Amino acid sequence: MKIALSSKGKNLGSQMDLRFGRAEYFMIYDLNSDEFKVIENKGYVSSGGAGIASAQQLIDQGADIIVSGNFGPNAYELLEDSGIKMYRGSEISLKELIEKYKLEQLEKVTEAGPSQKGGH
């Protein structure tokens, strides 16, 4: 099972980025093997539709779960339709967030957040 986390950096000690579509990186962590990889978010530099670009990228990466701060309406709908579970994180390390997920201490996202327009 793969969990994707929006990230400000490239390692487990990096803080989560609360901006799903505008996060600079995503960490894809395999809960079965404890291995991870970091990818650059294609939506980070997008002039529009960042959330959709980010969502599609994580679907293509085979993510089963995503932990971030806010999921805009378009990204939320695409992820929901793809069967991906979304959880709300906070600005703590990715390692801490993974542990919180394993302990079932993260809040499941059940509705879209506000749309974020442009900017970094």
MMTF fields as JSON, N, C-alpha, C and O atoms, coordinates in Angstrom:
{
  "mmtfVersion": "1.0.0",
  "mmtfProducer": "UNKNOWN",
  "numBonds": 479,
  "numAtoms": 480,
  "numGroups": 120,
  "numChains": 1,
  "numModels": 1,
  "chainsPerModel": [1],
  "groupsPerChain": [120],
  "chainIdList": ["A"],
  "bondAtomList": [4, 2, 8, 6, 12, 10, 16, 14, 20, 18, 24, 22, 28, 26, 32, 30, 36, 34, 40, 38, 44, 42, 48, 46, 52, 50, 56, 54, 60, 58, 64, 62, 68, 66, 72, 70, 76, 74, 80, 78, 84, 82, 88, 86, 92, 90, 96, 94, 100, 98, 104, 102, 108, 106, 112, 110, 116, 114, 120, 118, 124, 122, 128, 126, 132, 130, 136, 134, 140, 138, 144, 142, 148, 146, 152, 150, 156, 154, 160, 158, 164, 162, 168, 166, 172, 170, 176, 174, 180, 178, 184, 182, 188, 186, 192, 190, 196, 194, 200, 198, 204, 202, 208, 206, 212, 210, 216, 214, 220, 218, 224, 222, 228, 226, 232, 230, 236, 234, 240, 238, 244, 242, 248, 246, 252, 250, 256, 254, 260, 258, 264, 262, 268, 266, 272, 270, 276, 274, 280, 278, 284, 282, 288, 286, 292, 290, 296, 294, 300, 298, 304, 302, 308, 306, 312, 310, 316, 314, 320, 318, 324, 322, 328, 326, 332, 330, 336, 334, 340, 338, 344, 342, 348, 346, 352, 350, 356, 354, 360, 358, 364, 362, 368, 366, 372, 370, 376, 374, 380, 378, 384, 382, 388, 386, 392, 390, 396, 394, 400, 398, 404, 402, 408, 406, 412, 410, 416, 414, 420, 418, 424, 422, 428, 426, 432, 430, 436, 434, 440, 438, 444, 442, 448, 446, 452, 450, 456, 454, 460, 458, 464, 462, 468, 466, 472, 470, 476, 474],
  "bondOrderList": [1, 1, 1, 1, 1, 1, 1, 1, 1, 1, 1, 1, 1, 1, 1, 1, 1, 1, 1, 1, 1, 1, 1, 1, 1, 1, 1, 1, 1, 1, 1, 1, 1, 1, 1, 1, 1, 1, 1, 1, 1, 1, 1, 1, 1, 1, 1, 1, 1, 1, 1, 1, 1, 1, 1, 1, 1, 1, 1, 1, 1, 1, 1, 1, 1, 1, 1, 1, 1, 1, 1, 1, 1, 1, 1, 1, 1, 1, 1, 1, 1, 1, 1, 1, 1, 1, 1, 1, 1, 1, 1, 1, 1, 1, 1, 1, 1, 1, 1, 1, 1, 1, 1, 1, 1, 1, 1, 1, 1, 1, 1, 1, 1, 1, 1, 1, 1, 1, 1],
  "groupList": [{"groupName": "MET", "atomNameList": ["N", "CA", "C", "O"], "elementList": ["N", "C", "C", "O"], "formalChargeList": [0, 0, 0, 0], "bondAtomList": [1, 0, 2, 1, 3, 2], "bondOrderList": [1, 1, 2], "singleLetterCode": "M", "chemCompType": "L-PEPTIDE LINKING"}, {"groupName": "LYS", "atomNameList": ["N", "CA", "C", "O"], "elementList": ["N", "C", "C", "O"], "formalChargeList": [0, 0, 0, 0], "bondAtomList": [1, 0, 2, 1, 3, 2], "bondOrderList": [1, 1, 2], "singleLetterCode": "K", "chemCompType": "L-PEPTIDE LINKING"}, {"groupName": "ILE", "atomNameList": ["N", "CA", "C", "O"], "elementList": ["N", "C", "C", "O"], "formalChargeList": [0, 0, 0, 0], "bondAtomList": [1, 0, 2, 1, 3, 2], "bondOrderList": [1, 1, 2], "singleLetterCode": "I", "chemCompType": "L-PEPTIDE LINKING"}, {"groupName": "ALA", "atomNameList": ["N", "CA", "C", "O"], "elementList": ["N", "C", "C", "O"], "formalChargeList": [0, 0, 0, 0], "bondAtomList": [1, 0, 2, 1, 3, 2], "bondOrderList": [1, 1, 2], "singleLetterCode": "A", "chemCompType": "L-PEPTIDE LINKING"}, {"groupName": "LEU", "atomNameList": ["N", "CA", "C", "O"], "elementList": ["N", "C", "C", "O"], "formalChargeList": [0, 0, 0, 0], "bondAtomList": [1, 0, 2, 1, 3, 2], "bondOrderList": [1, 1, 2], "singleLetterCode": "L", "chemCompType": "L-PEPTIDE LINKING"}, {"groupName": "SER", "atomNameList": ["N", "CA", "C", "O"], "elementList": ["N", "C", "C", "O"], "formalChargeList": [0, 0, 0, 0], "bondAtomList": [1, 0, 2, 1, 3, 2], "bondOrderList": [1, 1, 2], "singleLetterCode": "S", "chemCompType": "L-PEPTIDE LINKING"}, {"groupName": "GLY", "atomNameList": ["N", "CA", "C", "O"], "elementList": ["N", "C", "C", "O"], "formalChargeList": [0, 0, 0, 0], "bondAtomList": [1, 0, 2, 1, 3, 2], "bondOrderList": [1, 1, 2], "singleLetterCode": "G", "chemCompType": "PEPTIDE LINKING"}, {"groupName": "ASN", "atomNameList": ["N", "CA", "C", "O"], "elementList": ["N", "C", "C", "O"], "formalChargeList": [0, 0, 0, 0], "bondAtomList": [1, 0, 2, 1, 3, 2], "bondOrderList": [1, 1, 2], "singleLetterCode": "N", "chemCompType": "L-PEPTIDE LINKING"}, {"groupName": "GLN", "atomNameList": ["N", "CA", "C", "O"], "elementList": ["N", "C", "C", "O"], "formalChargeList": [0, 0, 0, 0], "bondAtomList": [1, 0, 2, 1, 3, 2], "bondOrderList": [1, 1, 2], "singleLetterCode": "Q", "chemCompType": "L-PEPTIDE LINKING"}, {"groupName": "ASP", "atomNameList": ["N", "CA", "C", "O"], "elementList": ["N", "C", "C", "O"], "formalChargeList": [0, 0, 0, 0], "bondAtomList": [1, 0, 2, 1, 3, 2], "bondOrderList": [1, 1, 2], "singleLetterCode": "D", "chemCompType": "L-PEPTIDE LINKING"}, {"groupName": "ARG", "atomNameList": ["N", "CA", "C", "O"], "elementList": ["N", "C", "C", "O"], "formalChargeList": [0, 0, 0, 0], "bondAtomList": [1, 0, 2, 1, 3, 2], "bondOrderList": [1, 1, 2], "singleLetterCode": "R", "chemCompType": "L-PEPTIDE LINKING"}, {"groupName": "PHE", "atomNameList": ["N", "CA", "C", "O"], "elementList": ["N", "C", "C", "O"], "formalChargeList": [0, 0, 0, 0], "bondAtomList": [1, 0, 2, 1, 3, 2], "bondOrderList": [1, 1, 2], "singleLetterCode": "F", "chemCompType": "L-PEPTIDE LINKING"}, {"groupName": "GLU", "atomNameList": ["N", "CA", "C", "O"], "elementList": ["N", "C", "C", "O"], "formalChargeList": [0, 0, 0, 0], "bondAtomList": [1, 0, 2, 1, 3, 2], "bondOrderList": [1, 1, 2], "singleLetterCode": "E", "chemCompType": "L-PEPTIDE LINKING"}, {"groupName": "TYR", "atomNameList": ["N", "CA", "C", "O"], "elementList": ["N", "C", "C", "O"], "formalChargeList": [0, 0, 0, 0], "bondAtomList": [1, 0, 2, 1, 3, 2], "bondOrderList": [1, 1, 2], "singleLetterCode": "Y", "chemCompType": "L-PEPTIDE LINKING"}, {"groupName": "VAL", "atomNameList": ["N", "CA", "C", "O"], "elementList": ["N", "C", "C", "O"], "formalChargeList": [0, 0, 0, 0], "bondAtomList": [1, 0, 2, 1, 3, 2], "bondOrderList": [1, 1, 2], "singleLetterCode": "V", "chemCompType": "L-PEPTIDE LINKING"}, {"groupName": "PRO", "atomNameList": ["N", "CA", "C", "O"], "elementList": ["N", "C", "C", "O"], "formalChargeList": [0, 0, 0, 0], "bondAtomList": [1, 0, 2, 1, 3, 2], "bondOrderList": [1, 1, 2], "singleLetterCode": "P", "chemCompType": "L-PEPTIDE LINKING"}, {"groupName": "THR", "atomNameList": ["N", "CA", "C", "O"], "elementList": ["N", "C", "C", "O"], "formalChargeList": [0, 0, 0, 0], "bondAtomList": [1, 0, 2, 1, 3, 2], "bondOrderList": [1, 1, 2], "singleLetterCode": "T", "chemCompType": "L-PEPTIDE LINKING"}, {"groupName": "HIS", "atomNameList": ["N", "CA", "C", "O"], "elementList": ["N", "C", "C", "O"], "formalChargeList": [0, 0, 0, 0], "bondAtomList": [1, 0, 2, 1, 3, 2], "bondOrderList": [1, 1, 2], "singleLetterCode": "H", "chemCompType": "L-PEPTIDE LINKING"}],
  "groupTypeList": [0, 1, 2, 3, 4, 5, 5, 1, 6, 1, 7, 4, 6, 5, 8, 0, 9, 4, 10, 11, 6, 10, 3, 12, 13, 11, 0, 2, 13, 9, 4, 7, 5, 9, 12, 11, 1, 14, 2, 12, 7, 1, 6, 13, 14, 5, 5, 6, 6, 3, 6, 2, 3, 5, 3, 8, 8, 4, 2, 9, 8, 6, 3, 9, 2, 2, 14, 5, 6, 7, 11, 6, 15, 7, 3, 13, 12, 4, 4, 12, 9, 5, 6, 2, 1, 0, 13, 10, 6, 5, 12, 2, 5, 4, 1, 12, 4, 2, 12, 1, 13, 1, 4, 12, 8, 4, 12, 1, 14, 16, 12, 3, 6, 15, 5, 8, 1, 6, 6, 17],
  "groupIdList": [1, 2, 3, 4, 5, 6, 7, 8, 9, 10, 11, 12, 13, 14, 15, 16, 17, 18, 19, 20, 21, 22, 23, 24, 25, 26, 27, 28, 29, 30, 31, 32, 33, 34, 35, 36, 37, 38, 39, 40, 41, 42, 43, 44, 45, 46, 47, 48, 49, 50, 51, 52, 53, 54, 55, 56, 57, 58, 59, 60, 61, 62, 63, 64, 65, 66, 67, 68, 69, 70, 71, 72, 73, 74, 75, 76, 77, 78, 79, 80, 81, 82, 83, 84, 85, 86, 87, 88, 89, 90, 91, 92, 93, 94, 95, 96, 97, 98, 99, 100, 101, 102, 103, 104, 105, 106, 107, 108, 109, 110, 111, 112, 113, 114, 115, 116, 117, 118, 119, 120],
  "secStructList": [7, 3, 3, 3, 3, 3, 3, 1, 1, 1, 1, 6, 6, 1, 5, 5, 7, 1, 5, 6, 6, 6, 7, 1, 3, 3, 3, 3, 3, 3, 6, 6, 6, 6, 3, 3, 3, 3, 3, 3, 7, 4, 4, 4, 4, 7, 1, 1, 7, 2, 2, 2, 2, 2, 2, 2, 2, 2, 2, 2, 6, 6, 7, 1, 3, 3, 3, 3, 1, 5, 7, 7, 2, 2, 2, 2, 2, 2, 2, 2, 2, 6, 6, 7, 3, 3, 3, 3, 7, 7, 1, 1, 5, 2, 2, 2, 2, 2, 2, 2, 2, 2, 6, 6, 7, 1, 3, 3, 7, 7, 1, 7, 7, 7, 7, 7, 7, 1, 7, 7],
  "xCoordList": [0.849, 0.0, 0.895, 1.836, 0.592, 1.413, 0.681, -0.49, 1.417, 0.89, 1.707, 2.937, 1.03, 1.695, 1.486, 0.388, 2.553, 2.489, 3.02, 4.076, 2.311, 2.803, 3.934, 3.801, 5.046, 6.258, 6.967, 6.9, 7.651, 8.495, 9.931, 10.74, 10.26, 11.627, 11.671, 10.654, 12.893, 13.114, 13.456, 13.94, 13.21, 13.515, 12.444, 11.552, 12.536, 11.519, 11.435, 10.411, 12.511, 12.514, 11.889, 11.694, 11.571, 10.965, 9.568, 8.881, 9.155, 7.799, 6.812, 7.141, 5.592, 4.52, 4.181, 4.223, 3.85, 3.359, 1.838, 1.258, 1.196, -0.266, -0.961, -2.159, -0.219, -0.806, -0.685, 0.404, -1.772, -1.718, -1.234, -0.205, -1.957, -1.621, -0.358, 0.253, 0.045, 1.217, 2.408, 3.392, 2.323, 3.478, 4.621, 4.392, 5.839, 6.971, 7.267, 7.665, 7.066, 7.378, 6.253, 5.403, 6.285, 5.474, 6.404, 7.273, 6.218, 6.912, 5.929, 4.801, 6.356, 5.572, 6.222, 7.339, 5.51, 6.047, 5.29, 4.061, 6.031, 5.429, 5.329, 6.344, 4.114, 3.893, 4.305, 4.572, 4.362, 4.733, 6.244, 6.726, 6.994, 8.445, 9.228, 10.438, 8.558, 9.205, 10.198, 11.123, 10.012, 10.846, 10.067, 8.836, 10.803, 10.134, 10.903, 12.094, 10.19, 10.824, 10.165, 9.026, 10.899, 10.397, 10.311, 11.242, 9.173, 8.993, 8.652, 8.045, 9.044, 8.665, 7.212, 6.774, 6.473, 5.056, 4.914, 5.356, 4.3, 4.083, 3.155, 3.25, 2.265, 1.337, 1.983, 1.406, 3.178, 3.862, 4.061, 3.9, 4.406, 4.679, 3.53, 3.649, 2.443, 1.293, 0.627, 0.474, 0.234, -0.442, -1.894, -2.492, -2.464, -3.845, -4.05, -3.314, -5.029, -5.314, -4.262, -4.061, -3.576, -2.493, -2.988, -2.317, -4.149, -4.677, -4.968, -4.683, -5.539, -5.844, -4.555, -4.454, -3.561, -2.279, -1.618, -1.08, -1.66, -1.064, -1.805, -1.18, -3.126, -3.937, -3.65, -3.464, -3.61, -3.361, -1.969, -1.781, -0.999, 0.363, 0.415, 1.097, -0.297, -0.289, -1.108, -0.788, -2.153, -2.896, -1.958, -1.912, -1.208, -0.266, 0.846, 1.383, 1.187, 2.225, 1.691, 2.457, 0.38, -0.209, -0.489, -0.557, -0.655, -0.945, -2.318, -3.28, -2.394, -3.661, -4.238, -5.451, -3.346, -3.69, -2.896, -1.744, -3.502, -2.78, -2.999, -4.12, -1.9, -1.962, -1.486, -0.374, -2.342, -2.004, -2.834, -3.466, -2.827, -3.593, -4.966, -5.979, -4.999, -6.255, -6.339, -5.392, -7.469, -7.734, -8.833, -9.962, -8.526, -9.536, -10.604, -10.431, -11.713, -12.855, -12.527, -12.986, -11.748, -11.457, -10.542, -10.774, -9.502, -8.597, -9.337, -9.172, -10.15, -10.905, -11.791, -11.816, -12.505, -13.422, -12.669, -13.1, -11.554, -10.766, -10.219, -10.274, -9.697, -9.155, -10.253, -10.084, -11.37, -12.521, -13.012, -13.266, -13.143, -13.597, -12.608, -12.988, -11.329, -10.289, -10.138, -9.325, -10.923, -10.881, -9.714, -9.393, -9.075, -7.944, -8.46, -9.274, -7.979, -8.384, -7.518, -6.306, -8.145, -7.439, -7.511, -8.549, -6.375, -6.29, -5.66, -4.834, -6.069, -5.548, -4.334, -4.385, -3.252, -2.037, -1.799, -2.64, -0.656, -0.259, 1.223, 1.895, 1.726, 3.114, 4.081, 4.732, 4.149, 5.136, 5.919, 5.635, 6.894, 7.717, 6.902, 5.913, 7.344, 6.681, 6.754, 5.806, 7.876, 8.025, 6.951, 6.343, 6.717, 5.682, 4.291, 3.459, 4.045, 2.74, 2.498, 1.384, 3.533, 3.399, 3.062, 2.207, 3.734, 3.442, 2.01, 1.312, 1.569, 0.192, -0.807, -1.843, -0.495, -1.381, -1.459, -2.551, -0.308, -0.283, -1.079, -1.676, -1.08, -1.804, -3.25, -3.965, -3.671, -5.035, -5.373, -6.469, -4.396, -4.57, -4.765, -4.758, -4.939, -5.164, -6.642, -7.36, -7.08, -8.478, -8.71, -7.993, -9.713, -10.065, -10.78, -11.653, -10.41, -11.037, -12.288, -12.222, -13.427, -14.696, -15.369, -16.435, -14.746, -15.276, -14.145, -13.124, -14.346, -13.335, -13.178, -14.122, -11.966, -11.693, -11.916, -12.363, -11.607, -11.785, -10.8, -9.701, -11.207, -10.347, -9.227, -9.458, -8.015, -6.863, -6.52, -6.294, -6.48, -6.202, -4.771, -4.387, -3.976, -2.637, -1.708, -2.044, -0.516, 0.467, 1.146, 0.719, 2.224, 2.987, 2.872, 3.432],
  "yCoordList": [-1.174, 0.0, 1.237, 1.332, 2.181, 3.384, 4.604, 4.844, 5.364, 6.597, 7.76, 7.733, 8.766, 9.95, 11.107, 11.31, 11.865, 13.006, 14.242, 14.184, 15.355, 16.607, 17.109, 17.145, 17.496, 17.758, 19.042, 19.482, 19.629, 20.802, 20.392, 21.235, 19.118, 18.655, 17.24, 16.674, 16.665, 15.388, 14.218, 13.189, 14.361, 13.24, 13.1, 13.941, 12.041, 11.744, 12.803, 12.926, 13.571, 14.641, 15.926, 16.864, 15.984, 17.188, 17.403, 16.456, 18.678, 19.001, 18.789, 18.934, 18.442, 18.348, 19.744, 20.71, 19.85, 21.094, 21.016, 20.066, 22.005, 22.0, 22.231, 21.979, 22.709, 23.022, 21.797, 21.497, 21.098, 19.887, 20.192, 19.668, 21.021, 21.29, 22.094, 22.032, 22.846, 23.72, 23.251, 23.977, 22.041, 21.484, 21.3, 20.969, 21.513, 21.371, 19.899, 19.561, 19.033, 17.611, 16.733, 17.176, 15.489, 14.439, 13.299, 12.905, 12.775, 11.563, 10.412, 10.468, 9.384, 8.165, 7.108, 6.66, 6.723, 5.799, 4.482, 4.456, 3.391, 2.06, 1.486, 1.176, 1.348, 0.865, -0.592, -1.018, -1.359, -2.772, -2.966, -3.818, -2.18, -2.365, -1.315, -1.457, -0.266, 0.865, 1.599, 2.243, 1.507, 2.247, 3.453, 3.45, 4.495, 5.686, 6.3, 6.052, 7.104, 7.924, 9.294, 9.439, 10.286, 11.657, 12.089, 11.888, 12.686, 13.183, 14.667, 15.142, 15.387, 16.792, 16.864, 16.104, 17.775, 17.954, 18.744, 19.89, 18.134, 18.82, 20.021, 20.973, 19.992, 21.092, 22.314, 23.401, 22.157, 23.241, 24.467, 25.598, 24.248, 25.361, 25.619, 26.456, 24.918, 25.067, 26.423, 26.887, 27.053, 28.354, 28.189, 29.128, 27.029, 26.741, 25.243, 24.502, 24.793, 23.362, 22.57, 21.387, 23.221, 22.558, 21.329, 20.296, 21.432, 20.312, 19.098, 17.968, 19.332, 18.224, 17.584, 16.359, 18.415, 17.887, 17.048, 15.976, 17.534, 16.807, 15.5, 14.457, 15.554, 14.359, 13.303, 12.132, 13.697, 12.746, 12.137, 10.947, 12.956, 12.465, 11.373, 10.363, 11.576, 10.587, 9.348, 8.247, 9.52, 8.362, 7.522, 6.298, 8.196, 7.505, 6.798, 5.79, 7.323, 6.727, 5.556, 4.877, 5.321, 4.192, 4.444, 3.501, 5.717, 6.041, 5.497, 5.594, 4.93, 4.446, 5.443, 5.514, 6.211, 7.147, 8.421, 8.363, 9.574, 10.843, 11.609, 11.714, 12.148, 13.0, 14.383, 14.546, 15.38, 16.765, 17.673, 17.213, 18.954, 19.901, 20.154, 19.835, 20.726, 21.101, 20.488, 20.57, 19.878, 19.334, 20.183, 20.175, 20.918, 21.732, 20.855, 19.64, 21.467, 20.702, 19.792, 18.65, 20.269, 19.461, 18.282, 17.161, 18.543, 17.468, 16.447, 15.24, 16.935, 16.042, 15.106, 13.898, 15.661, 14.854, 13.789, 12.637, 14.167, 13.215, 12.094, 10.921, 12.453, 11.443, 10.544, 9.328, 11.148, 10.391, 9.392, 8.228, 9.856, 8.986, 7.856, 6.801, 8.087, 7.078, 6.121, 5.198, 6.336, 5.443, 5.681, 4.823, 6.839, 7.156, 7.804, 8.727, 7.313, 7.863, 9.076, 9.059, 10.124, 11.359, 11.614, 11.427, 12.05, 12.37, 13.747, 14.175, 14.43, 15.758, 15.631, 14.98, 16.26, 16.273, 17.654, 18.545, 17.817, 19.103, 19.305, 18.395, 20.488, 20.799, 20.191, 20.893, 18.866, 18.119, 17.274, 17.311, 16.518, 15.743, 14.633, 14.144, 14.261, 13.182, 11.877, 11.091, 11.653, 10.447, 10.403, 9.358, 11.54, 11.6, 11.36, 10.689, 11.908, 11.723, 10.263, 9.759, 9.59, 8.17, 7.372, 6.487, 7.686, 7.001, 7.286, 6.379, 8.535, 8.886, 8.117, 7.67, 7.964, 7.192, 5.745, 5.189, 5.136, 3.741, 3.547, 2.493, 4.575, 4.513, 4.988, 5.112, 5.254, 5.721, 7.014, 7.173, 7.941, 9.208, 10.393, 11.54, 10.138, 11.226, 11.334, 10.335, 12.554, 12.819, 12.511, 13.011, 11.686, 11.382, 12.583, 13.179, 12.934, 14.049, 13.517, 12.565, 14.137, 13.664, 14.698, 14.44, 15.869, 16.878, 17.783, 17.918, 18.396, 19.277, 20.537, 21.019, 21.053, 22.34, 23.441, 23.174, 24.68, 25.788, 25.695, 25.159, 26.219, 26.263, 27.262, 28.344, 26.896, 27.796, 28.274, 27.463, 29.562, 30.108, 30.611, 31.561, 29.961, 30.417, 30.675, 30.431, 31.179, 31.574, 30.401, 29.252, 30.723, 29.685, 29.946, 29.203],
  "zCoordList": [0.0, 0.0, 0.0, 0.787, -0.89, -1.021, -0.467, -0.761, 0.347, 0.911, 0.339, 0.371, -0.177, -0.726, 0.238, 0.755, 0.474, 1.381, 0.673, 0.042, 0.764, 0.189, 1.078, 2.301, 0.458, 1.224, 0.818, -0.329, 1.805, 1.56, 1.254, 0.867, 1.42, 1.207, 0.677, 0.274, 0.685, 0.015, 0.938, 0.468, 2.266, 3.154, 4.23, 4.34, 5.017, 6.034, 7.124, 7.797, 7.302, 8.294, 7.788, 8.561, 6.502, 5.915, 6.469, 6.853, 6.502, 6.94, 5.81, 4.633, 6.197, 5.222, 4.716, 5.478, 3.452, 2.862, 2.871, 2.345, 3.464, 3.569, 2.231, 2.104, 1.233, -0.077, -0.983, -1.473, -1.205, -2.025, -3.443, -3.871, -4.163, -5.556, -5.755, -6.823, -4.751, -4.859, -4.034, -3.893, -3.489, -2.77, -3.763, -4.926, -3.306, -4.215, -4.53, -5.644, -3.532, -3.688, -3.139, -2.367, -3.565, -2.954, -2.571, -3.35, -1.374, -0.991, -1.17, -0.68, -1.863, -2.037, -1.144, -1.403, -0.096, 0.906, 0.819, 0.891, 0.664, 0.586, 1.998, 2.621, 2.494, 3.858, 4.04, 5.164, 2.962, 3.052, 3.124, 3.871, 2.351, 2.283, 3.073, 3.248, 3.552, 4.238, 3.343, 3.839, 2.035, 1.092, 0.597, 0.589, 0.181, -0.322, -1.476, -1.665, -2.235, -3.264, -3.214, -2.772, -3.672, -3.7, -5.154, -5.933, -5.508, -6.868, -6.817, -5.857, -7.85, -7.958, -8.391, -9.254, -7.792, -8.105, -9.399, -9.485, -10.397, -11.677, -11.522, -12.296, -10.539, -10.312, -9.696, -9.732, -9.126, -8.424, -9.311, -8.854, -10.565, -11.479, -12.452, -13.347, -12.281, -13.173, -12.973, -11.844, -14.075, -13.965, -13.543, -13.017, -13.76, -13.363, -13.33, -13.981, -12.587, -12.51, -11.769, -12.046, -10.814, -10.086, -9.331, -9.319, -8.708, -7.932, -8.787, -8.392, -9.967, -10.879, -11.383, -11.449, -11.742, -12.212, -11.123, -11.4, -9.891, -8.769, -8.513, -8.314, -8.518, -8.286, -9.347, -9.014, -10.613, -11.692, -11.571, -11.823, -11.187, -11.015, -9.935, -10.107, -8.839, -7.756, -8.104, -7.658, -8.891, -9.407, -10.273, -10.147, -11.155, -12.036, -11.252, -11.71, -10.081, -9.229, -8.4, -7.717, -8.46, -7.746, -6.276, -5.487, -5.894, -4.492, -4.096, -4.858, -2.905, -2.348, -1.35, -1.15, -0.727, 0.342, 0.106, -0.324, 0.383, 0.3, 1.59, 2.088, 2.127, 3.31, 2.9, 2.398, 3.118, 2.79, 3.687, 4.638, 3.382, 4.18, 3.603, 4.225, 2.42, 1.785, 0.394, -0.389, 0.097, -1.236, -1.847, -1.356, -2.912, -3.58, -4.221, -4.323, -4.657, -5.18, -6.362, -6.399, -7.321, -8.51, -8.179, -8.632, -7.388, -6.984, -6.123, -6.3, -5.195, -4.309, -5.129, -4.893, -6.076, -6.895, -7.691, -7.751, -8.298, -9.081, -8.191, -8.562, -7.029, -6.114, -5.559, -5.463, -5.196, -4.677, -5.731, -5.421, -6.973, -8.069, -8.353, -8.861, -8.019, -8.248, -7.075, -7.124, -6.016, -4.861, -3.921, -3.098, -4.035, -3.167, -1.887, -1.931, -0.751, 0.544, 0.866, 0.647, 1.384, 1.718, 3.215, 3.849, 3.764, 5.182, 5.349, 4.542, 6.416, 6.706, 7.616, 8.659, 7.205, 8.005, 8.591, 8.476, 9.214, 9.773, 9.483, 8.996, 9.782, 9.445, 10.461, 11.235, 10.428, 11.201, 10.204, 9.007, 10.679, 9.75, 9.081, 9.627, 7.901, 7.171, 7.961, 7.963, 8.627, 9.449, 10.534, 10.765, 11.202, 12.24, 11.651, 12.263, 10.464, 9.821, 9.452, 9.598, 8.976, 8.638, 9.899, 9.869, 10.998, 12.267, 12.719, 13.173, 12.599, 12.974, 12.107, 12.599, 10.81, 9.939, 10.428, 10.547, 10.709, 11.158, 12.45, 12.669, 13.301, 14.578, 14.453, 15.448, 13.206, 12.908, 13.652, 14.188, 13.67, 14.373, 13.433, 13.882, 12.146, 11.192, 10.856, 10.816, 10.619, 10.264, 8.787, 7.921, 8.51, 7.121, 6.511, 7.142, 5.293, 4.581, 3.895, 3.118, 4.186, 3.632, 2.737, 2.18, 2.599, 1.676, 1.218, 1.891, 0.065, -0.513, 0.319, 0.945, 0.308, 0.933, -0.088, -1.203, 0.285, -0.652, -1.809, -1.669, -2.934, -4.111, -3.865, -3.326, -4.262, -4.146, -5.545, -6.442, -5.733, -7.064, -7.165, -6.482, -8.034, -8.382, -7.22, -6.062, -7.557, -6.559, -5.893, -6.012, -5.184, -4.472, -3.01, -2.205]
}
